[in-house]
Amino acid sequence: MDYAQFGDVVTFDTTYKLNKEHRPFASFVGFNHHRETIIFGAALLYDETTESFVWLFENFLEAMSRKAPKTLFTDQDAAMAKAIPIVMPHTSHRLCTWHLMQNALKHVNCLFEDKGVKGVLNKFFFNIEDANQWKLEWAEMLDKYDAHENHWLKLTFAVKEKWGWPYVRSTWAAGMSTTQLSESFNVFLKDYIRSDFNLNEFFMHFERVLYEKRYKELEARYALCQRLPKVKATIRMLIQMGNVYTKKIFEEFQNEYFQSIESDIEAIEYGEASTIYTVVDVGNKHARKVKMDRDGFLGCNCTKFERKGILCCHSLKVIRDILKMKEVPLQYILKR
């Protein structure tokens, strides 16, 4: 039931070794509408070969009515990368930015001593939006640090479509960019499960883990019933979305709404098939293009709605000031 609602984005992780032989514990984790961790499944594996991962993914899909996730986050594991397209050919495979950064610290930290790994690589993860500019700046970085022959950088560049910002910024991810949900779940596991447990003891304590996580969702649901999201102003659109969204999601939407008030529409281009509005947001950081097609559907080149499911301040500006709508149209409210 959880997976039917929230299985569109899944993080898969095997970094937790929980027995004396260091056999991997694999977890399928996501998050729900309260942005709380939700556990879809787990497995005790003998090894981490492609064959084992193919077997595991097949069994996972069998348990989940053959529904594959839209997006799957993993670490930089070659065997996993081979298994995913075999079993889930239409799933977008994304690499966890946190794991990539940890690997960069191991492999290229000495190269980037002047700025540090984050100082050099962050823009490739989160900032450069154009693919050509991204490649150009990557080449300049290799030149500057004389890193053309670095093996790790070569391998990482080869899979840039799984992590580089121009390639993943429009991929549906429900607001996720790392497998840190899995990491935090692993930390949580350590309080319940020891390496000397036998299988019966393991399953008994794992049930306790599931209970604790599900209880957190009940607490969040109860809190939502008792305390409605704090609406900063009695505006019809905010009241509408306060009744629709959970507290966490509403807070993010409300921030976008107030940013839209501070934004300006600087230009309007009329075409035969669409109209394009140039919206400049707070502090004139970016000029964004909001395109409205003949059917009235809006799409912004910041791609927030496409990857996160929440309207951005640029689209809200057009909805409120140009279309004169008092409420968010239903097509922009995702069931998730």
N, C-alpha and C positions, 0 to 999 in steps of 0.2 A: 504493500500500500504506500509506504514511504517513497519507494523508488518510482512508482507510477506518477507521483506528483513532482518529485524533485530529482529524478534520475537523469535529467538532461545534461547536468555537469557533474562529473565524478572525478575524484582524485584517487589514484591507485598507488600504493606504497608498500615496499617490502624491506625497508631499512631497519625495522624492529626485529631483532633476533632474540627469541624468547626462551630457548632451551639450551642445555649445556653443549649440545652439538652445534649450536649457532645456526639451526635451521630457520629459514625466514618465515615470519608471520606476515601474511598479505592482507591488506584491508582495502575495502571499497567504501569511500566516505564522500559525503556531500554536505550541503547545508540547506536548511529549510527556510521558510518565509520569515522566521525570526532571526535569520543568520546564525542559528545554533547548529553545531555539528550533528550530523545524522549518519548512522551506520547502516549501509546497505548489505554488507556481507563481509566475511572474513574467511581466510583459508590458512591451514598449516601446510607448508610446502616442504618437499625434500630438497629441492635444488632450484636454481634460477636459470634454467635453460629455456630456449625458445619453445621446445616441446611441452615443457611444464606450463608455460604461460598460455600456450594455445589450449591445452587441456582445461586450465583454470577459467579462461575467458569463455570458452564454450559452455562450461558448466554454470558459470555466472549468468550468461544469457538464457540458458535453459530455465534457470530458477526465476528469471525476470520476464517471462512470457516473450522471449526473443527480442526484447526492446533494447537496442544498443543506445548508449549515451550519445548526445550530439557532440560533446567535447570531453576528452579524457586527459587529465593531467598526470604526468609521471616524472620520474627523475631521468637522467641521461643514461639509461640502461639499454645496451644494444640488443639484448635478447628480447626485452619487452617491445622495443621498436619494430622488430621483425614480426612478432606475434600479432600485434594490434591490427595491421591491415589484412592479415589472413582471416581473422575472426570478425573484425568490425571494419569493413572496407569504407564505410561511409561516415565513420566517426572522425572528427578532427582531433588529431593527436597533438597536444601542447606540452612543451617542456616547462617544468616549474622554474620560475625565475630565481627563487631562493636557492634551489639546488645548483643551478648554473653559477650563481654568484659564489657559492661555497667551493665549487670546482675551480672557478677562476682564481680564487684565493690560493688554492693548492698549486695550480699549474702556471699561472702568469703573474703572480703577485710581484715577483722580482723584476719583471719587465716594466711595470708601471709604478716605480717607486716615487716618481715626482708627484703624481696626482692620486695614486692609489687605485685599486681595481674599480671601486664604485665610481670614482671621479671620471674614469675613462669609459667604462662600459654602460653606465646608467642610461645615457641618452639612446643607446641602441635598443635597450629594453623598453623604454617608456616615452621617449620624446620625439624622435625623428619619424615623421608620418609618411614622407614620400620615399618609395622604394629606390629610385635612382639616387636621390641624395644620400640615403642610408648606405648604399654600396660605395658611393664616392667617399663618404666620411670613414667608412671601414677601411678602404684602401689607403686613405691618408693616415689613419691610425697605424696601420701596418708599416707604412713608410717611416713615420715619425719614430717608432720604437724598434725599427729593423726586425719586425716579427713575422716576415713572410713565411719563414720555415717552421714556425712554432706549430707543433703537431696538434695541440689541444685547440688552438684558434682555427686551424684548418678544419678539424672535425666539427667544431661548433658552427662555423660559417656554412658548412655543407648542409646543416639542418636548420638554417636561419628561418625557413618557412614555419617552423614550430615554435619560434620564440621572438623573432625580430618584430619590432612594433608595427612597421607598415604591413606585415603579413598577417598579424594576429589581431589587429585593432578592431576589425569588423566581425571577428568570430564570437559567437555566443558563448559567454562564460559566466553569466549571472553575477558578474562582479569579482570573479576569482582570477588570480594570476599565479598562484603558487599551490604547492601541496601542503602548505602549513596547517591546513585542517588535519591532515594525516599526522603531521609532526606533533600537533597538540594532543591528538588522540593517543599517539604512542606514549607521550609523557603521562597522560591520564591512566593508561594501561599499567604502568609501572607501580601504581599504588595498589593494584588489585592482583596482579599475576606475577608469580615467581618462576625462575627457570627450573626449579626442582619439582614443579607440579607434574603429576601424571595426567593422562587425558581426561579422566573423570573430574579431577580437581580443576583442570583448566576450564572445562565447559561450565562447571558450576560457577566459577568466578567470572567467566566471560559473560554469563547471564546477568550477573550483578552489574557489570560494566554497561550492558545494554539498558538495564533498568534505570541506572543513574542518568544516562543520556536522555532517555525518554521522559524521565521525571522532569528534567530541565525544560523540555518542551511544554509539559503540562503547566509548569510554573509560569512560563512566558505567556501561555494562553490565558491563564487565570489573571495574571497582571494586566493583560490587554482588556479583559472583561471589566476589571475593577477600575483601571485608570486609562482613559482614552488618551491618544497622543496629544501633546501640548501644542495647540494651534496658536501661533503668535499673533494672528489677526483674524477678525471675523470676515474672512473673504470666502465667497461661495466655493471657489475651486479648492481651497485648503480644507474647508469643512467636508466637501465631497471626498477628497482623498484621505482625510483623517478617518473617515468611516470605512474606507476600502482597504488601506494598507495597514500592515503591522507597524508597531512603533518605530522599529529600526528603519524600515523602508520609507515610512512617512517623513522621518527626520531628514533623510537624504533628499526626498522630493521637495520638502519645504525650503531647504537651502537653495535648490535650483530655482524655485519660484522667486525667492527674494533676489537672487542674482539676476534673474530676468528683468526685474524692475529697474536695476541699475544698467542694463544693457541698452545699446542703441542700434536701430536699423539704419545703416548708412547708405545703402543702395538697393534698388529693386530692378531686376532685369526680367523683362517679359518675353517669353518665347511662345512658339505655337503649342508645344506639348507641356510646358511647365513654366513656373515663375520662380526665380531665385532671389532670395533675400540675403543681403550681407549683414550679419549681426556681429557687432563688436561687444565683447563682454567686459566685465569689470576690470578697470585698469588697462584697457586696450591691449591685453595680452595677445589675443587672437582675433582675427576676422574670420568668422565662420560662415559657410554657405548653407542656407536652409532651402532645400528644393521642394516645391509643392507641385505635384503632378495634377493632371486633369481631374482625377477622382478626389482631390483634396488631401491626399496622403503626404505627410511631411517626412523628409529625411535630411538629417544634418551631417555634414562631413566630420564632425567630432566623433560620430559613431557610438555615442553613449547608449542610445536606445538599443542599437543592434547587439552590443556586447553585454549590456547590463539590464536592459528592460525598463529603465526609468527615463522619462523625458528629460532632455537637457534644457538649460536656461535659454538656449538659442531658439529651439522649437517652441518653448513656452511663450517667448516674446512674440512670435508670429501668431500663435493661437490666441493670445490675449489682446494684442494691440492691432493686428491686421484682420484676423478672422472674427474678432470681438466676441469670442466664446467665453462664457462664464464658468464652464465645467470642462474637464478633460474628456474628449471623445472616447468611447468605450474601446475602440481599436488599439488604444495606447495603454490599456490596463491589462497586463498579462495575468492569467489565472495563477501562475506560479507564485 
